[in-house]
Amino acid sequence: MTTATRPRRPLPLLTPAQISSLKPELREVIEYRKSGLSLNHVIGCPLECGYCVRHLFDNFGLKTPRALMSDEEAVTQLTGHQYFRAHRTPIQLFNRATDPMLPIVKPHTFNVLRLLDEQGLTNHVLVITRWRVSPEDCQVLNSFRNIKLTILVTHSGIDHPGIEPVDSAIAAASLKTLYEHAERYRTILYWRPIVPGLNDSAEHIAHAKGLSHHAHATVFTGLFFRDEIAAYYTDHGLPMPYEDTARRKIMPEESEQRILAAFHRPADSAEPWGPLFRKTSCGVAYAHGDADYNGHYGIRELCDICPLAQLKVCAGAWRAPDHAEAAALARELGATGDVTVTERAIIVQGLNEPPRYFMQHGFGYQVHDRDKPHRYRQHGRADIGWPAA
C-alpha cells in the first residue's frame, strides 16, 4: 500500500461553534444526489467559479478548506447511512463544497478512497475535479483494487475571468494525464456548464471534440442557474446568461443540436456520435462496461446517441419492477397518492429526491415525481430554451 493514500497533515477541524453557524445542508455531510450518495465532510474552495453550487449554501466566502470530521468518521457515516447499499449505491466525493484535487484536500480524497477500497466495496465512486492531476496522482488512483473509480474532469472552455477564473487549460492537461495513465480507473470529459453565447461557438465545440479523444467518455450538460447564483452575477456585474432561473439545469435545444451535429460520425454506424452522453451515469456506466445504474434506458429518446454496444448492455439489464414491490417500497419511504409503473419510469408523489434516488438505484429504473414531470426530449432539464410543451 502506498503511503500517499494517507493524509500526512490532516485539515484542521471546524469548531462546534463554526459548525453550528453553517447552513443545515452543509452540516449534513451526506447528501443523496442523482449520480450517487455524496460525501462532503471537507468544505471550502479558493477557485471562485461564478456558477458554483456553493452559492446555494452561503459557503462561497469560505476559501480555505476545513473538515467537519475525520475521514474515518465520515466513511463510517457513509457506509452506515440508511440509503447506502454495499456494491450497489453509487458514491460521490467532495462534489458540493470543495475540489477533491486541491493540494490540501487531495490527501483526504485518497484516504477516503483507500478506506472504501479496503472494505472490499465494488460500488461506483465518482470524483469530480477541475484542478491539476499529476502522473504520481494517477499511480495512487490506479492502486485501488475493488471500487469502480471514475475521475470526471470538469472543463468549460469559458474565458470570462469573472465567471471562470480557473484556466480551462488546467483541466485539459489533467484530462490528458489521467487518460494516458489510466489502468484501473476511468476518466470522463465533464463538459460543463455549456451556456449559449459564452462557450458554445463552433470553436468551443471543436475544442471539446478534440479533448474527447483523451477520455473514456464525454458527458455534456448545461448551467445550474438558481436565484443565489443569479444574485452573485448581478452583484459582480457579470453577464446574465438567462432572464429566468430554474430548478433544473438549463440546456437549450439549439445548443444541444449543434453539439450533436458537430460530433456526428456518419461513417460509423456502431458509434454514430462516439462515446458522447447526456447523463453522467450513462457516461460512467459506459466507461466501466456496465448498464446505466439510473435506468435511463427507459427514456428512449435519451439513448438515440448511445453506442450500439452500450444499448445492448443497458437493454440486457433493464427490467420494469414489479408494481406491488415498487409501491410497497414507495409507501415505506413516505409516498402519498398512487404509485404507477410505466414503460419509462416509476411515478410517485410525496417523495423528495433522496428516497426517489434510493429507489432508482435499487431498481435500476427511473423514478419521477408526479408533481415535477419530465417532459419529452428535455431529459429532465429546465423548460428554458425548449418549445412550450
Wavefront OBJ file of the C-alpha trace (Angstrom):
o trace
v 0.000 0.000 0.000
v 1.346 3.402 -0.901
v 1.697 5.863 1.949
v 0.441 8.593 -0.407
v -3.095 7.442 0.301
v -2.849 8.628 3.927
v -3.102 12.338 4.747
v 0.125 13.369 6.467
v -1.200 16.692 7.750
v -4.963 16.452 8.224
v -7.046 19.529 7.626
v -7.994 21.427 10.782
v -11.447 20.610 12.057
v -14.092 23.285 12.336
v -15.030 24.091 15.914
v -18.525 23.211 17.184
v -19.402 26.919 17.081
v -18.236 27.181 13.465
v -20.189 24.074 12.509
v -23.356 25.370 14.167
v -23.121 28.556 12.082
v -23.272 26.603 8.819
v -26.472 26.048 6.892
v -28.078 22.709 7.813
v -27.288 21.329 4.359
v -23.566 21.762 4.984
v -23.742 20.284 8.469
v -25.185 17.133 6.911
v -22.072 15.672 5.305
v -24.032 13.092 3.284
v -26.452 14.107 0.554
v -28.189 11.830 -1.935
v -27.822 13.142 -5.479
v -28.823 11.549 -8.752
v -25.280 10.426 -9.521
v -24.720 8.979 -6.066
v -24.633 9.263 -2.308
v -22.426 12.317 -1.892
v -19.849 12.628 0.926
v -18.810 16.199 1.766
v -17.046 16.455 5.114
v -14.500 18.908 3.668
v -15.771 22.386 2.776
v -14.088 25.484 1.391
v -12.577 26.241 -2.005
v -10.418 29.082 -3.418
v -11.298 28.590 -7.096
v -14.210 31.111 -7.172
v -16.101 29.705 -10.178
v -19.019 32.100 -10.626
v -21.628 29.379 -11.192
v -20.576 27.156 -8.273
v -23.325 25.466 -6.241
v -21.570 26.703 -3.093
v -23.611 29.884 -3.545
v -26.649 27.850 -2.510
v -25.116 27.042 0.875
v -23.812 30.519 1.791
v -20.379 28.919 1.651
v -18.790 30.754 -1.260
v -16.826 33.046 1.049
v -15.030 30.123 2.733
v -11.885 29.871 0.595
v -9.672 27.737 2.834
v -10.768 24.081 3.067
v -11.712 22.830 6.526
v -13.026 19.496 7.752
v -16.164 18.827 9.767
v -14.853 15.449 10.969
v -12.137 12.892 10.306
v -12.108 10.796 7.149
v -12.674 7.675 9.208
v -15.774 9.077 10.885
v -17.105 10.348 7.555
v -16.705 6.957 5.866
v -18.363 5.249 8.819
v -21.330 7.592 8.473
v -21.451 6.963 4.731
v -21.411 3.170 4.867
v -23.848 3.216 7.788
v -26.275 5.583 6.078
v -29.851 4.381 5.710
v -29.647 4.648 1.934
v -26.227 3.032 1.457
v -26.094 -0.422 -0.076
v -22.754 -2.185 -0.413
v -21.763 -2.912 -4.036
v -24.853 -1.058 -5.267
v -25.136 2.590 -4.239
v -23.014 4.948 -6.359
v -20.817 7.316 -4.315
v -19.529 10.843 -4.984
v -16.685 12.536 -3.113
v -16.316 16.245 -2.325
v -18.516 17.435 -5.201
v -20.511 20.070 -3.319
v -18.194 22.335 -1.313
v -14.569 21.907 -2.457
v -12.405 20.443 -5.222
v -11.064 16.987 -4.316
v -7.721 17.508 -6.079
v -6.686 20.732 -4.397
v -3.268 20.047 -2.804
v -4.610 20.432 0.729
v -7.714 18.298 0.028
v -6.158 15.604 -2.161
v -4.680 13.521 0.720
v -8.174 13.275 2.200
v -9.593 12.229 -1.170
v -7.020 9.458 -1.439
v -7.588 8.420 2.155
v -11.364 8.123 1.721
v -10.853 6.090 -1.444
v -8.484 3.796 0.449
v -10.924 3.383 3.337
v -13.697 2.400 0.932
v -11.467 0.115 -1.120
v -10.136 -1.738 1.911
v -13.692 -2.742 2.782
v -13.855 -4.665 -0.490
v -16.639 -2.452 -1.809
v -17.255 -2.554 -5.559
v -19.543 0.485 -5.697
v -19.079 3.122 -8.371
v -17.136 6.042 -6.876
v -17.122 9.385 -8.714
v -14.520 12.101 -8.137
v -15.100 15.412 -9.968
v -12.266 17.908 -10.380
v -11.109 20.835 -12.485
v -7.685 21.072 -10.839
v -4.235 19.656 -11.507
v -3.658 15.904 -11.634
v -0.124 14.545 -11.879
v 1.241 11.165 -13.024
v 2.004 10.459 -9.355
v -1.656 11.050 -8.536
v -2.608 8.598 -11.274
v -0.377 5.984 -9.655
v -2.381 6.322 -6.446
v -5.690 6.233 -8.320
v -4.611 3.037 -10.066
v -3.769 1.386 -6.737
v -7.357 0.738 -5.658
v -8.438 -2.822 -6.326
v -12.160 -3.003 -5.624
v -14.051 0.259 -6.108
v -15.113 1.259 -9.623
v -13.392 4.623 -9.694
v -14.184 7.359 -12.229
v -12.450 10.739 -12.376
v -14.643 13.321 -14.095
v -12.693 16.358 -15.284
v -14.831 19.490 -15.447
v -13.918 21.579 -18.485
v -15.967 24.544 -19.666
v -13.759 26.494 -22.044
v -15.291 29.703 -20.642
v -12.737 32.506 -20.845
v -14.610 35.189 -18.882
v -12.432 35.626 -15.748
v -15.352 36.662 -13.554
v -17.308 33.535 -14.396
v -14.472 31.041 -14.864
v -11.313 32.308 -13.136
v -9.649 28.894 -13.464
v -7.849 28.497 -16.782
v -9.550 25.645 -18.639
v -6.113 24.587 -19.876
v -5.510 23.169 -16.374
v -8.446 20.792 -16.712
v -7.449 19.889 -20.278
v -3.950 18.943 -19.131
v -5.322 16.896 -16.227
v -7.696 15.054 -18.558
v -4.837 14.062 -20.862
v -2.663 12.957 -17.953
v -5.448 10.887 -16.442
v -6.313 9.204 -19.722
v -2.698 8.439 -20.542
v -2.085 6.701 -17.208
v -5.485 5.046 -16.671
v -5.371 1.389 -15.728
v -7.877 0.548 -13.020
v -9.838 3.821 -13.055
v -11.677 5.563 -15.904
v -11.744 9.232 -16.809
v -14.516 11.340 -18.294
v -14.555 14.713 -20.000
v -17.222 16.528 -17.996
v -18.030 19.302 -20.470
v -19.989 21.812 -18.429
v -21.617 24.213 -17.992
v -22.479 24.904 -21.619
v -24.005 28.385 -21.927
v -25.289 29.883 -25.209
v -23.134 32.718 -26.455
v -20.456 32.050 -23.859
v -18.852 28.728 -24.714
v -20.982 27.043 -27.385
v -19.381 28.543 -30.506
v -18.143 26.295 -33.296
v -14.618 26.807 -31.975
v -15.588 25.818 -28.430
v -17.368 22.713 -29.680
v -14.425 21.728 -31.905
v -12.051 22.093 -28.959
v -14.232 19.895 -26.764
v -14.461 17.319 -29.533
v -10.686 17.221 -29.681
v -10.448 16.752 -25.922
v -12.994 13.930 -26.076
v -10.306 11.731 -27.644
v -8.471 11.879 -24.312
v -11.312 10.391 -22.260
v -13.159 7.111 -21.975
v -16.434 9.025 -22.399
v -17.737 12.581 -22.678
v -20.740 13.961 -20.796
v -22.143 17.373 -21.735
v -24.605 19.384 -19.704
v -25.906 22.888 -19.093
v -25.939 25.509 -16.376
v -27.447 25.096 -12.929
v -28.796 28.652 -12.550
v -30.570 29.266 -9.251
v -31.595 32.547 -7.621
v -28.494 32.615 -5.407
v -26.196 32.266 -8.412
v -28.124 34.931 -10.341
v -27.700 37.267 -7.364
v -23.933 36.706 -7.442
v -23.870 37.529 -11.162
v -25.811 40.737 -10.529
v -23.649 41.812 -7.600
v -20.458 41.315 -9.624
v -21.668 42.811 -12.884
v -21.436 39.524 -14.774
v -23.418 38.987 -17.985
v -26.684 37.251 -17.171
v -26.952 34.015 -19.168
v -30.751 33.788 -18.920
v -33.620 36.048 -17.953
v -35.001 33.481 -15.525
v -33.640 30.946 -13.071
v -34.726 27.318 -12.878
v -34.786 24.353 -10.510
v -33.246 22.097 -13.138
v -30.165 22.567 -15.314
v -30.653 24.722 -18.399
v -29.502 23.187 -21.678
v -31.264 24.789 -24.668
v -32.317 22.590 -27.540
v -30.474 24.689 -30.134
v -27.136 24.296 -28.346
v -27.627 20.560 -27.991
v -28.452 20.145 -31.666
v -25.317 21.989 -32.750
v -23.204 19.824 -30.436
v -24.713 16.633 -31.816
v -24.212 17.821 -35.386
v -20.543 18.537 -34.717
v -19.907 15.179 -33.031
v -21.804 13.085 -35.582
v -19.846 10.375 -37.370
v -21.892 9.458 -40.447
v -19.428 6.749 -41.445
v -19.541 4.960 -38.093
v -22.810 3.108 -37.613
v -21.751 1.429 -34.360
v -20.873 4.696 -32.595
v -22.586 7.434 -34.612
v -21.672 10.139 -32.068
v -18.773 8.392 -30.381
v -18.905 7.872 -26.597
v -20.962 11.042 -26.035
v -23.685 11.108 -23.358
v -26.286 13.487 -21.992
v -26.282 11.998 -18.490
v -23.430 11.499 -16.019
v -24.358 7.955 -15.022
v -24.589 6.942 -18.683
v -21.009 8.044 -19.321
v -19.747 6.427 -16.118
v -21.510 3.151 -16.840
v -20.194 3.053 -20.415
v -16.627 3.704 -19.277
v -16.779 0.658 -16.986
v -18.756 -1.600 -19.326
v -21.813 -1.558 -17.062
v -25.501 -0.861 -17.587
v -26.630 2.617 -16.511
v -27.402 2.460 -12.807
v -30.012 5.236 -13.158
v -32.120 3.233 -15.609
v -32.145 5.902 -18.316
v -32.749 3.195 -20.895
v -36.448 3.615 -20.178
v -36.268 7.173 -21.510
v -35.522 6.000 -25.026
v -35.014 9.424 -26.602
v -32.003 9.783 -24.288
v -30.416 6.757 -25.927
v -30.529 7.927 -29.538
v -26.859 8.985 -29.434
v -25.511 5.991 -27.481
v -23.083 3.450 -28.962
v -24.989 0.376 -30.093
v -22.939 -1.944 -27.900
v -23.869 0.109 -24.847
v -27.535 -0.007 -25.781
v -27.322 -3.799 -25.705
v -25.703 -3.747 -22.261
v -28.395 -1.465 -20.857
v -31.203 -3.367 -22.555
v -29.969 -6.621 -21.045
v -30.104 -5.226 -17.510
v -33.229 -3.074 -17.738
v -36.388 -4.575 -16.277
v -39.604 -2.912 -15.138
v -40.008 -3.598 -11.407
v -42.974 -5.469 -10.034
v -45.674 -2.906 -9.313
v -46.505 -4.297 -5.898
v -42.842 -4.264 -4.853
v -42.304 -0.731 -6.143
v -45.483 0.529 -4.495
v -44.634 -1.114 -1.168
v -41.162 0.457 -1.087
v -42.527 3.858 -2.089
v -45.106 3.695 0.705
v -42.440 2.617 3.198
v -40.379 5.674 2.203
v -43.351 8.004 2.673
v -45.040 8.276 -0.726
v -48.604 9.558 -0.924
v -51.093 9.093 -3.739
v -50.950 6.448 -6.450
v -47.741 4.704 -7.475
v -47.590 3.946 -11.183
v -45.066 1.874 -13.135
v -44.892 2.844 -16.811
v -42.585 1.699 -19.589
v -40.458 4.766 -18.805
v -40.440 5.257 -15.039
v -41.974 4.668 -11.639
v -44.208 7.673 -10.935
v -44.568 8.628 -7.274
v -45.911 11.501 -5.236
v -44.818 12.925 -1.892
v -41.192 11.749 -2.055
v -38.324 14.207 -2.240
v -35.118 13.460 -4.114
v -33.178 11.194 -1.674
v -35.793 8.433 -1.386
v -36.527 8.663 -5.114
v -32.829 8.162 -5.886
v -32.678 5.291 -3.398
v -35.483 3.567 -5.299
v -33.944 4.461 -8.661
v -30.554 2.970 -7.864
v -32.131 -0.042 -6.229
v -34.343 -0.929 -9.184
v -32.079 0.444 -11.925
v -35.232 2.160 -13.171
v -36.175 5.838 -13.364
v -38.306 7.236 -10.516
v -40.130 10.505 -11.261
v -42.136 12.915 -9.150
v -45.696 13.241 -10.421
v -45.685 16.939 -9.464
v -42.448 17.676 -11.383
v -42.885 15.835 -14.683
v -40.045 15.118 -17.089
v -41.012 16.484 -20.477
v -40.339 14.530 -23.638
v -36.857 15.159 -25.110
v -35.892 17.662 -22.401
v -34.438 14.803 -20.382
v -35.267 16.343 -17.008
v -33.915 19.747 -18.000
v -35.441 23.161 -17.428
v -38.066 24.468 -19.845
v -35.862 27.432 -20.782
v -34.661 27.083 -24.349
v -37.234 24.476 -25.345
v -40.555 24.907 -27.196
v -43.584 25.194 -24.976
v -44.972 21.784 -24.106
l 1 2 3 4 5 6 7 8 9 10 11 12 13 14 15 16 17 18 19 20 21 22 23 24 25 26 27 28 29 30 31 32 33 34 35 36 37 38 39 40 41 42 43 44 45 46 47 48 49 50 51 52 53 54 55 56 57 58 59 60 61 62 63 64 65 66 67 68 69 70 71 72 73 74 75 76 77 78 79 80 81 82 83 84 85 86 87 88 89 90 91 92 93 94 95 96 97 98 99 100 101 102 103 104 105 106 107 108 109 110 111 112 113 114 115 116 117 118 119 120 121 122 123 124 125 126 127 128 129 130 131 132 133 134 135 136 137 138 139 140 141 142 143 144 145 146 147 148 149 150 151 152 153 154 155 156 157 158 159 160 161 162 163 164 165 166 167 168 169 170 171 172 173 174 175 176 177 178 179 180 181 182 183 184 185 186 187 188 189 190 191 192 193 194 195 196 197 198 199 200 201 202 203 204 205 206 207 208 209 210 211 212 213 214 215 216 217 218 219 220 221 222 223 224 225 226 227 228 229 230 231 232 233 234 235 236 237 238 239 240 241 242 243 244 245 246 247 248 249 250 251 252 253 254 255 256 257 258 259 260 261 262 263 264 265 266 267 268 269 270 271 272 273 274 275 276 277 278 279 280 281 282 283 284 285 286 287 288 289 290 291 292 293 294 295 296 297 298 299 300 301 302 303 304 305 306 307 308 309 310 311 312 313 314 315 316 317 318 319 320 321 322 323 324 325 326 327 328 329 330 331 332 333 334 335 336 337 338 339 340 341 342 343 344 345 346 347 348 349 350 351 352 353 354 355 356 357 358 359 360 361 362 363 364 365 366 367 368 369 370 371 372 373 374 375 376 377 378 379 380 381 382 383 384 385 386 387 388 389
